[in-house]
Amino acid sequence: MYQYSLEFFTRLFTLRLEKSEQSEDIERRLVILIDDITKAFYLAICRGLFERDKILYSFLNTAQILRRADKISNEEWNGFLRGSITDFREKENKAADYLDDKMWQGLLGLEEMHENFKDISQSACDVGDKPIWKEIIKSEIPWTIDLPAVYEARLTPFQKTMLMNILKKTKLIGSIKEFVKHESGAFYIESPPFDLVGCLEDSSNIIPIIFVLSPGADPIAYLKALAVDKGMDTKL
């Protein structure tokens, strides 16, 4: 059911060109359009997504914007999705007291992917840094803990998400939300409430609004309230 036609995107794009704030200043107008259209598409597509998939959409949207701006390289993106293509199984795990072999190999893979991760495996063994890494691994909210100073300053938000994918995969969703919030804003990690008025504004007299209902759900009350608000209740 997650399919959107070119007509859908074209119509929504044209609608936002008409309804967004106008400006004679070209640069300001472009900024307005980018912000308005991005938000409009987020709201429109989230209406048709299951709750569990909305943060994934936000993440993919944010990552794609950064990839197009060359702020996330293909190597970083592929590394996040698939890990390193190099086999590090023969490399000795020098932090075996708290990192399993998969985590250790993941750190070596990060070093290979980007210079910002340089010597991160050595940091994991460093007497001064090790308590920080251990705290991150034990924490229920690891993205709130500052990394060792050099990596806290050096790593981009996406690279920190890559690191969390290695060290604390079970808490990756929280790290992804932090990444989206930092790069796109808190608006894109908050699930939009059901908005029938917005649906109506994005529709027309030849475009139906279709409800996919779960057991027990009933949109009639929302439709009646909207009809009253629009002065159409006598036609129900």
Buried (B, 14 or more C-beta within 10 A) or exposed (E): EEEEEEEBEEBBEEBBEEEBEEEEEEEEBEEBBEBBBBBBBBBBBBBBBEEEEBBEBBBEBBBEBBBEEEBBBEEBBEBBEEBBEEEBEEEEBEBEEEBEEEBBBBBBBBBBBBEBBBEBBEBBBBEEBBEBBBEBBEEEEBBEBEBBEBBEEBBBBBBBBBBBBBBBEEBBEBBBBBBBBBBBBEBBBEEBEEBBEBBEEBEEEEEEEEEEEEEEEEEEEBBEEBBEEEEEEEEE
